[in-house]
Amino acid sequence: MAMAKAMLSLLVHLHAALLFLPEPAGAAVYNVARYGASGDGAADSTRPFLRAWADACRSPRPATVYVPPGKYLVGRATFVGPCSSRAVTFSITGTLVAPAGYGWDGASGQWITFESVVGLTVSGGTLDGRGETLWACKQKQPRGHCPTGASSLTISNSRDVVVDGLKSVSSELFHVVVLQSRGVTVRRVTVDAPADSPNTDGIHIHKSMNVAVYDAAIRTGDDCVSVGPGNSNLWIERVACGPGHGISIGSLGKQQGMAVEAVQNVTVKTTRFTGTTNGLRIKTWGSSKRGFVRGVTFADSTMSGVDNPIIIDQHYCPDGGCAARQSSGIKISEVEYVNVRGSSSTPVAVSFDCSRSNPCSGIRLRDVRLTYQKSLQVAKAMSSCRNAEGSASGLVVPPSCL
Ligand SMILES: *[C@@H]1O[C@H](CO)[C@@H](O)[C@H](O)[C@H]1NC(C)=O
């Protein structure tokens, strides 16, 4: 027994030793330090990072770009594929810090971008977007006098990508963006930005397919996870959100033009919201833009002091000035809420405010139990329905208005 225990302990130690080897084995390794990157947080390491990537990407066998411990000042950097192998890893042990101030992204909206790569793993590391100065500008002049800012990590036009164990702090704009990509898994990612930092969405998914998010812990000033138009087959599971604006599908219908905006087949499962302004939200602008949201399951969710735990808002207009207040051209159907529990910090815990011209249909509530918690008192919550059709089953509190 003691022998077995000793063996086991040895194995565990060996395993740990392998995990913390200074450089990953088994692949050609391109250490950014050897390209002249400096971990002092002061010297600009953009070029060494790009050169290490170029060599790794050219390698016919699996290749790893390795970022050792330390702080690396990196400006706007786009790591472009396609690469020779379909197994390129970007393994970060240290921290990447963005340049000071703002505007250095040349209005590209992006800081670190992977573009047109097939078979990529981005693992570990911290990205510090240093968004503080831009947030201060936006807080002082909210009406668009400041630049938009840069999203910290963007996976663009890529396929078969894993982002694993990344920590993203203080992005100027969105922390992680999946854009026009397929087969992307984002797991064990943590996001940290203040509750009052503007537009700092945790994970934003746009025009993508087969994207999964697992085990995310997100504290930020905007949506924890936002699902833009053109997405299908999304799986979002085990997300802790707060502070933040919740998990949102939308907003849709802001852009004008003929293209239909669609979101289809989304599962959001096992989520926890703490002190967020919304929980599970679908939002569209009151505009004639056509489109649909169809086939969404929100399951197993815990709310703690959330302003709007369950909400469909088809008259979304955050900054006012939506003069027309047209009826939304986006049709929302087949949306299911299963096993949602906890407390709302406003009396209306369930709100379906749907389009007059395209009423919501097939909205289903099953086992929902939400109370209204006002300071220390627990009171009854309410439901509110406008242009919404559907059904309720199991125990549903507050009583359904569908
Ligand atoms: C819905 O998406 C999931 C992945 O999230 C996928 O496994 C499933 O096949 C999709 N369903 C349809 C009907 O496409």
The ligand as a Gaussian input file, in Angstrom:
#p B3LYP/6-31G(d) Opt

LIG

0 1
 C      -26.641000      22.403000     -32.426000
 O      -25.356000      22.741000     -31.957000
 C      -24.648000      21.686000     -31.345000
 C      -23.309000      22.241000     -30.896000
 O      -23.494000      23.285000     -30.040000
 C      -24.457000      20.546000     -32.295000
 O      -23.822000      19.478000     -31.634000
 C      -25.787000      20.110000     -32.848000
 O      -25.593000      19.121000     -33.822000
 C      -26.513000      21.294000     -33.458000
 N      -27.847000      20.894000     -33.902000
 C      -28.242000      21.073000     -35.148000
 C      -29.639000      20.610000     -35.444000
 O      -27.544000      21.544000     -36.008000

